[in-house]
Amino acid sequence: MQIPALAIDGPAGSGKSTVAQAAAARLRFTYIDTGAMYRALAWKALRLKIDLTDEAALTALTQKTTWQFVDNGATLMLDGENVSAAIRAPEVTNRTKFAARAAGVRAHLVALQRQMAAERPAVMEGRDITTVVLPAARWRIFLTAAPEVRARRRQEDWARRGFGGVGGDYDEILRDILARDESDFSIGPLKDALDLAQAGKIILLDTSAMSPAAVIDRVIAIVE
């Protein structure tokens, strides 16, 4: 049975967060940034000096952590603290993969994300939403763009957030995106989502030549 949700997947820097948040506001759906939840756990682990390669420690930390989206999803509260800006720092971005790979962490957060989506119509974005978290979502979109475009967008986003001097080099960002693409598209849910999109079972939307406003309008049109 389909559920009234918009699920958006895509690789690093594809603009998922920007598009999903704006679409949620216009549709009056709840916005749920699943990637932010993993980022927040990584941020907390870094602050507590927990070894991010220790899956058992990360899983235990997950059990003692609370996540809450407020302001219609624009703000993430971690244990009651607003971490929306802090979790976007490059040093967090570069370590979030450890939280996302931990099986115990994923099991806990996927269950929580499904619970959130069941409570009210939602726009949920991440890297396995269309295939693992919400495969029964009424609308499923795979959002992508050329690696060079995604690297430039990420660089501009970091500059806006004041992180331009920390890991803001375009060539470095592009190398990181290409490395993540190689990993993401060789095996796993992101590869599965792309395969389904290329088969026409999920809507494939390449935004390389589109402005953010045009992408958001297209997503709204798909839903409406």
N, C-alpha and C positions, 0 to 999 in steps of 0.2 A: 504493500500500500504506500502510495506517495505521501510525503509530508510537505506542508507549505513552507518550503525553505529554498533559498538560492545558494547553491554550493559552488564555490570558485576555487579552482586549483591553478597552479602555475609555478614556473621556476623562479629562482631568486631574482629580484629586481623587476618583476613583470608588472608591477603596479597593483597587485591584488588588494593591498590595504587601502590605497587611495580610492580605487574604484568601488570596493565593497562598502566602505564607510559612506561614501556619497550616495550609492544606490540604496543603502539601508535608510538613510535620512529621507530620500525622496519617496521610497515605498512605504515608509513608516514601519519598517521591520527592525528587529533588534540586530545590531552588528556584533559579530563574535569573531575576533581575531585569534585563531588558534595558535598561530606562530608566536604571538605575544605571550601566550601562556608558557610556552617552552622558554622563550627569552627570559621571562620573569624568574623562572626556576633557576636558569643559568646565572642570572644576576644575583639571586639570593645565595647560590652556592659560592660564587666568587666572593661575595661580601663576608660569608662565614668561613672562607678558606677551605671549602670542602673540595676534595679531589674530584674533578669532573669526569675522570675516567673510571671512577668507582660507582658502578651501576647500583650496587646495593645501598650505598650511602645516598645516592640521588633518589632512589625509590623511597627510602625512609624519610627523606626530606619532603618528598611530595605528600606523604601521608600527614605531614604536620604543617601543610601550607594551604591557605585559602585564596581563591581567585574570585574577583567580582568585577563585572563590567558595569559601569555607570555612565551617565550622560549619553544614553542610548548606544553604549559601546565605545564611545570616544575615549574614555578613561578607564584604565585597568588599575584596580586596587589589589595589591598583594599583601595579605595579612593586615588589611586596613590602611596601607600606605600607597599613595599614588606613585606608580613607577613608570608611567606612560613614556616619559622622556628618557629616563635613565636606561631603560632596556634597549634603546636604539643606538647606544654608543657602540662604536666598532669593536671594542674588546668583548662586548657581550655578543654581538653578531657572530664573531669568529668562534665563539665557544658554545653557541646554542645547539650545535649539532650533537654534542655529547648528551644533552638532556633529551633531544628528540630520538636518539638511538637506543636509549635505555628502555627495555621492554616493560619493566614495572611502571615507569613513568608514563609511557604511552598508554598502557592499559587503564591507568587511573584517569588520565586526562581525556581519553576518548569517551569513557563512560560519562564524565562530567560534561563534555561538550554535547553529547547526545541528549543529556538531560536538559541542558540550556535550550537546545533547539526544539525540544518537545514542549517547552513551556509557552512559547509564542512564536509567530512567524519570524524567521531569522535569515540574515545573510551571513554565511560562514565562509571564511577563506583560510587557505593553508596550503599544504602540499599533499594531502591524501583525503581531502574532504569528499570529493566526488566518488571515490572508490572504497574507502574504508569507514570514514566517520558517518557520512550521510549519503550512501549510495541510493537511497530512496527519495532524495530531494526532488521536488517537482521540476526544478530548473538546475541544470549542471553545465558549467562553463569552464573550459580550459583556456586561461589567459596567458599569452606569451608574446615575445618580441625578440628581435635579433639580440645576441649577446652584447654587441657594442652599444645598442640603444639602452639596454638594461643597465649596463655599467655606468653610462652617462647619467641616467636617471638616479641611480644610487648615489653617485658622487654629488649631484645637485641636492638630493635629499639630505645627505650628511652635512653639506655646507649650510643649508637652511637651518639645521638643528644645531649648528655650531661645532660640528665634529670634523670640519674640513681639514684641520691640521693634524688629525689623528686617523691615519689610514685612509686619507681622502685622495690619494694618488690614483688617477684614472687607470693607468696601466696595471697597478696592483689590484684594483677592484675588478678589472676585466679578467685578470688571471684567476682570481678567486671564483668568479662566476663561471668561467669555463671549466675549472676543476670541479665545481659543484654540479654543473650540468653533466659532466662525464660520469660522475657517480650516480646522480639522480636518474639519468636516462638509460643506464646500463641494466638496472634491476630495481624493483621496488614499486610503491604505489604511484609515484609520479610518472614512471614509465608506463604503468598500466593505464593511467588517466590519459596520457598522450596517445596510446594505442587506441583507446576507445574513442577519443576525439577524432583521430584520423580515420576511424571506421564509421564516423558519423553518428555515434551513439551518445557523444557529449559534444556540445557546441564548441568549436575551435575558433578562437578569436585572436588573430595576430594584430597587435597594436603598434607595430613598428612605425607605421606612417600616420598614426592617429594621435590627436591631441587628447589629454585627459578628459576634457568635456565631451568629445566625440565618443570616446569609449564608454563613458557613463551613460550617455544617451542611448547608445546601442544596447547596453545591458538592460536599461529600463524598458526599451522596446521589446526585447526578448521576453521579459516577464509580463509585460502588459498585453 
